[in-house]
Amino acid sequence: MVEVFKTNVENPNQANMLLDQIHRHFRNYKANFDLDDCDKILRVKSDLEFIQPAALINLLQDLGFKAEVLPDE
């Protein structure tokens, strides 16, 4: 399963810190950022479990960032 989020992450240092936190809290998730995209995309994939969008959004909010699920097109 893959979930895509729009974020307000601005730079690679922020992205790396968030990726560390995501991988600590959600060990079965593989995540990456596309900061070149206008929506500062966060992609999260898991082959072992369903993605929990609300939990990811809450984690980013707790760390001072915004995220929202991008709908499938």
C-alpha positions, 0 to 999 in steps of 0.5 A: 500500500502507498499513501501520498501526503502534501506537506510544508517541509521546506528543506532536506534537514527537516525531511531527514529528521522527519524520516528518522521519526517516521521510521522509528514510530512505523518500522514497517513503513518506507518513506521519502520526500520529493521536495522539488514538487510544489506540494513537498510530497511525502510518500509512504509505502508498506508491504506488511501493513496498512498505512495509518494516515491519521497517525502520520499526520499527528506525528508530523503535527507533533513535530511542528509540520503540516501534512494532508493526504493527497487524493488518488487521481 
